[in-house]
């Protein structure tokens, strides 16, 4: 059965929030204990114990807690087992080249999380049109915001809940429900094809000539408040002696900055979900560039021996690319097109912005500025992002051997030695 998640905002009272924070810090402390043990074994070349043996030792420790480790009793037993599984998974991902090695989790900057692996202990129920409640081990019944029907809870919704994970963000606690739904094959989408060009000036340019631009995420007052808080944090850092621990006032300022930036993130995610839902419902074939956003936004700082060039300019470009949510848009389109019976095709990115979609000639001189495309061969002129989206659509259709009237029949070969 296909698996998915649903995120909802939790609204615990002050007592419940304190208990959730205690469990989150206990899970963080257990992670750090496992990391210290694992690192010590590697440094001294000692044989590492199996997961079952570590789990047995954890259960024995919970029965007879040594002095100074009473905080382990705050964390439910199943949540502690999940910390062990997640730590082992983190090393497996590291060994397979998918992630960096696990690290120590600091008390101030760590993202607290508590896992509830079994759904039968949640006892999820809907109490009104906008509110639901669930049971959290050690905290009792906690309210959450009801925004969609849940399988196994709402009547007539197929599927089931398999568990949940409680996560504390900058603006409060959230619950991430793990869902399993029946694998239903949708009918093929009969909509037209479209090419989508992701950019910075125009966030999304479609081959039908329309644009989907990211709105301003912060109002003028919110932007002024963020700037004021950042300057305040800079003054507090300068006043702190070198090597001294972070003061409570500076930590409070950091938390205020994090809440403003979390608001920006929520609005960006909301826009990305809405625009990708609209595109997947309107078009049957969606073609995008196969972009490696992580590689594209890598720092140009370099090393002491070989310092980078134009580091500040590259850093500004990286911020603009990450703010446009290119990777998130591609990830949303991947599963939303499949959900409605559409198809998502990824095509190589080189030369899509320099090729004329009419004659197929590639020439970087055809881009006199960022927004305009003026072909040096056939003379076609228009928006550069729209021209790129038309090239992306043509590449996607040719890769699928689909012929649509009105598209150029051939595209000239890319000249060697030129960069996009």
C-alpha positions in Angstrom: 0.0 0.0 0.0 1.4 3.5 -0.8 2.6 5.4 2.1 2.2 9.1 2.8 2.2 11.6 5.7 -0.1 14.3 6.9 1.2 17.2 9.1 -1.1 18.9 11.6 -0.5 21.6 14.2 -0.7 20.5 17.8 -2.2 22.8 20.5 -1.0 21.4 23.9 -1.6 23.4 27.1 1.3 24.6 29.1 1.6 21.4 31.1 1.4 19.2 28.1 3.9 21.4 26.2 6.4 21.0 29.1 6.0 17.2 29.1 6.5 17.1 25.3 9.6 19.2 25.7 10.9 16.8 28.4 10.3 13.8 26.2 12.0 15.6 23.2 15.1 16.4 25.2 15.2 12.8 26.6 15.1 11.5 23.0 17.9 13.9 22.1 20.0 12.8 25.1 19.5 9.2 24.2 20.6 9.9 20.7 23.8 11.6 22.0 24.5 8.6 24.3 24.2 6.2 21.3 26.4 8.6 19.3 29.1 8.7 22.0 29.1 4.9 22.4 29.3 4.4 18.6 32.1 6.9 18.2 34.1 5.4 21.1 33.8 1.9 19.6 35.1 3.2 16.2 38.0 5.1 17.8 39.2 2.1 19.9 38.3 -0.4 17.2 36.0 -2.3 19.5 33.3 -4.6 18.1 30.0 -2.9 17.9 27.0 -4.6 19.5 24.0 -5.7 17.5 20.8 -3.7 17.6 18.9 -6.3 19.6 21.7 -6.3 22.2 21.7 -2.5 22.5 17.9 -2.6 22.9 18.2 -5.2 25.6 20.7 -3.1 27.5 18.4 -0.1 27.1 15.5 -2.0 28.6 17.7 -3.2 31.5 18.8 0.4 32.1 15.2 1.6 32.3 14.5 -0.9 35.1 17.5 0.1 37.2 18.4 3.7 36.2 21.9 4.7 37.3 22.4 8.0 39.1 22.3 10.9 36.8 20.2 9.1 34.2 16.7 9.5 35.7 15.7 11.5 32.6 15.5 8.3 30.6 12.3 7.4 32.4 10.6 10.5 30.9 10.8 8.9 27.4 8.3 6.1 26.6 10.0 2.8 25.9 8.8 2.5 22.3 9.9 6.0 21.6 13.4 5.1 22.9 13.5 2.0 20.6 12.6 4.3 17.7 15.6 6.5 18.5 17.9 3.5 18.3 16.4 2.5 14.9 16.7 6.0 13.6 20.3 6.2 14.6 21.1 2.9 12.9 19.3 4.1 9.8 21.3 7.4 9.8 24.5 5.4 9.6 23.2 3.1 6.9 22.3 6.2 4.8 25.8 7.6 5.5 27.5 4.4 4.4 25.4 4.3 1.2 26.4 7.8 0.3 22.9 9.4 0.8 23.6 11.5 3.8 26.4 12.8 6.1 27.4 11.0 9.3 25.1 11.5 12.3 26.2 14.3 14.6 25.8 15.4 18.2 22.5 17.2 18.9 22.9 20.4 21.0 20.3 21.4 23.5 19.6 24.9 22.1 19.5 24.3 18.4 18.3 20.7 18.1 15.0 19.9 16.4 13.1 17.9 19.1 11.0 14.9 18.0 9.2 12.0 19.8 8.0 9.0 17.9 4.8 7.1 18.5 5.3 4.0 16.4 2.0 2.3 16.9 -1.3 3.8 15.8 -3.5 2.0 18.3 -2.1 4.1 21.1 -3.0 7.4 19.4 -6.8 7.0 19.7 -7.4 9.8 17.2 -10.9 11.2 17.2 -12.6 14.2 15.6 -14.4 16.5 18.1 -15.6 19.3 15.8 -15.3 20.7 12.3 -11.8 22.2 12.9 -10.4 20.2 15.8 -9.3 16.7 16.6 -7.7 15.0 19.6 -5.1 12.3 20.0 -3.4 10.5 22.9 0.3 11.2 23.6 2.0 8.8 26.0 2.9 10.7 29.1 1.0 13.8 28.1 -2.6 12.8 27.8 -5.2 13.9 25.2 -3.8 16.8 23.0 -5.8 18.9 20.5 -4.7 19.2 16.9 -6.0 21.2 13.9 -8.2 19.0 11.7 -7.6 20.0 8.1 -8.4 16.7 6.1 -10.1 13.4 6.6 -7.8 10.7 8.0 -8.0 7.0 6.9 -9.2 4.8 9.7 -10.8 7.7 11.5 -13.1 9.4 9.1 -16.0 7.4 7.8 -15.7 6.2 4.2 -11.9 7.0 3.9 -10.0 3.9 2.9 -6.6 3.1 4.5 -5.2 3.2 8.0 -2.9 5.1 10.3 0.3 3.3 11.1 1.9 5.7 13.6 2.9 9.3 14.2 5.9 11.5 15.0 5.7 14.6 17.2 8.0 17.4 16.0 8.7 20.7 17.6 9.2 23.5 15.0 10.0 27.2 15.7 6.3 28.0 16.1 5.2 25.0 18.1 4.6 21.3 18.1 3.3 19.4 15.1 2.1 15.8 14.6 3.2 13.9 11.5 0.7 11.1 10.8 2.0 8.1 8.8 -0.7 6.9 6.5 -1.3 3.8 4.3 -3.9 4.1 1.5 -5.0 1.6 -1.1 -3.1 1.5 -4.4 -5.8 2.8 -6.8 -4.7 3.3 -10.4 -6.1 6.6 -11.7 -7.5 7.1 -15.1 -5.0 8.6 -17.6 -5.0 12.4 -17.6 -6.2 13.8 -20.9 -4.8 17.3 -20.4 -2.3 19.0 -22.8 1.4 18.8 -22.3 3.3 21.7 -20.7 6.9 22.6 -20.1 7.9 24.3 -16.8 11.0 26.5 -16.5 12.1 27.3 -13.0 13.9 30.6 -12.6 14.7 33.4 -10.1 13.1 36.4 -11.8 10.0 34.5 -12.8 9.6 31.6 -10.5 7.7 29.3 -12.9 7.3 30.0 -16.6 4.9 27.7 -18.4 5.0 26.9 -22.1 1.5 28.2 -22.6 2.8 31.7 -21.9 1.7 32.1 -18.3 3.7 32.5 -15.2 3.4 31.3 -11.6 5.4 33.7 -9.5 6.2 33.3 -5.8 4.5 36.2 -3.9 6.2 38.4 -1.4 6.5 36.2 1.7 6.8 38.9 4.3 4.9 42.2 4.6 6.8 45.4 4.9 6.3 45.5 8.7 7.4 41.8 9.1 10.5 42.5 7.0 11.4 45.5 9.1 11.0 43.5 12.3 13.2 40.7 10.9 15.9 43.2 10.0 15.7 44.8 13.4 16.0 41.4 15.2 19.0 40.4 13.0 20.8 43.7 13.9 19.9 43.2 17.5 21.4 39.7 17.4 24.6 41.1 15.8 25.0 43.7 18.6 24.5 41.0 21.2 27.1 38.8 19.6 29.6 41.6 19.5 29.1 42.3 23.2 29.7 38.7 24.1 33.3 37.8 24.9 35.0 35.4 22.6 34.4 31.8 23.7 31.7 32.7 26.2 28.4 30.7 26.1 25.4 32.2 24.4 23.4 34.4 26.8 19.7 33.9 27.4 18.9 37.2 25.8 20.8 36.3 22.6 19.0 32.9 22.6 15.6 34.7 23.0 16.5 36.9 20.0 17.5 33.8 17.9 14.1 32.2 18.8 12.3 35.4 17.6 14.2 35.3 14.3 13.4 31.6 13.9 9.7 32.2 14.3 9.7 34.9 11.7 11.6 32.7 9.2 9.3 29.8 10.0 6.4 32.0 8.9 8.2 32.6 5.6 8.7 28.8 5.2 5.1 28.0 5.8 3.9 30.6 3.3 6.4 29.3 0.7 5.3 25.7 1.3 1.6 26.8 1.0 2.3 28.5 -2.4 4.3 25.5 -3.7 1.5 23.1 -2.8 -1.2 25.2 -4.4 0.6 26.0 -7.6 1.7 22.3 -8.2 -1.8 21.1 -7.5 -3.1 23.5 -10.1 -0.5 22.4 -12.7 -1.0 18.7 -12.1 -4.8 19.0 -12.5 -4.7 21.2 -15.6 -2.0 19.4 -17.6 -1.6 15.7 -18.4 2.2 15.8 -19.3 4.5 18.0 -17.2 8.1 18.4 -18.3 10.7 20.0 -16.1 14.5 20.3 -16.1 16.5 17.7 -14.2 18.2 20.1 -11.9 20.6 19.2 -9.1 19.6 22.0 -6.7 22.0 20.9 -4.0 25.0 21.0 -6.3 23.9 24.3 -7.9 23.6 26.0 -4.5 27.0 24.8 -3.2 29.1 27.5 -1.7 31.9 29.0 -3.8 34.0 29.9 -0.9 36.7 27.4 -1.6 39.7 26.7 0.7 42.5 28.7 2.1 44.9 27.5 -0.5 42.4 27.9 -3.4 39.9 30.6 -2.4 36.8 31.0 -4.5 35.9 33.9 -6.8 32.8 36.2 -6.5 31.8 34.4 -3.3 29.3 37.1 -2.2 27.6 37.2 -5.6 27.3 33.4 -5.6 25.9 33.4 -2.0 23.2 35.8 -3.1 22.3 33.7 -6.1 22.1 30.6 -3.8 19.7 32.4 -1.5 17.5 33.3 -4.5 17.5 29.8 -5.8 16.6 28.3 -2.4 13.9 30.9 -1.8 12.3 29.9 -5.1 11.8 26.3 -3.8 12.9 24.6 -7.1 13.5 21.3 -5.4 10.2 21.4 -3.5 8.2 22.2 -6.7 9.8 19.3 -8.5 9.1 16.9 -5.6 5.5 18.0 -5.3 4.9 17.6 -9.1 6.4 14.1 -9.0 3.7 12.6 -6.8 0.8 14.9 -7.6 0.9 14.2 -11.3 1.0 10.4 -10.6 -1.9 10.8 -8.2 -4.2 12.3 -10.9 -3.0 10.1 -13.8 -0.5 12.5 -15.3 3.1 12.0 -16.3 6.2 13.9 -15.1 9.2 13.9 -17.4 12.6 15.3 -16.5 14.9 16.4 -19.3 18.6 17.6 -19.3 19.0 21.3 -18.5 21.9 22.4 -20.8 21.1 24.8 -23.6 17.4 25.1 -22.8 17.8 28.8 -22.1 20.1 29.5 -25.2 18.2 27.5 -27.9 15.6 29.1 -30.0 12.4 27.0 -29.9 11.6 28.0 -33.5 14.8 27.2 -35.4 16.7 25.2 -32.8 19.9 27.3 -33.1 21.9 27.7 -29.9 23.6 31.0 -29.3 24.3 32.7 -26.0 24.2 36.1 -27.8 20.5 35.5 -28.2 20.1 36.5 -24.6 20.8 40.3 -24.6 19.4 40.5 -21.0 17.8 38.3 -18.4 14.2 38.6 -19.5 14.5 38.8 -23.4 15.3 36.3 -26.0 16.2 37.5 -29.5 17.3 34.8 -31.9 20.3 35.7 -34.0 19.3 33.2 -36.7 15.6 33.5 -37.4 14.9 36.8 -35.5 12.2 35.4 -33.2 11.9 37.5 -30.0 10.0 37.1 -26.8 10.3 36.2 -23.2 13.4 34.2 -22.4 11.7 32.1 -19.8 8.8 31.2 -22.0 11.3 30.3 -24.8 13.1 28.0 -22.3 9.8 26.3 -21.3 8.9 25.6 -24.9 12.3 24.0 -25.4 11.7 21.9 -22.3 8.3 20.8 -23.5 9.8 19.9 -26.9 12.6 17.8 -25.3 10.0 16.0 -23.1 7.8 15.2 -26.0 10.7 13.9 -28.2 11.9 11.7 -25.3 8.5 10.1 -25.2 8.1 9.9 -29.0 5.0 12.0 -29.0 4.1 14.2 -32.0 2.0 17.3 -31.5 1.1 19.6 -34.4 2.7 23.0 -34.1 6.0 21.8 -32.5 9.3 22.0 -34.5 10.0 18.6 -36.0 13.7 18.7 -35.4 16.1 20.4 -33.0 19.6 21.1 -34.2 22.4 19.4 -32.4 24.0 21.3 -29.6 27.4 22.7 -30.6 30.2 21.1 -28.5 32.2 23.2 -26.2 29.4 25.7 -25.2 27.9 26.0 -21.7 24.3 26.6 -20.9 
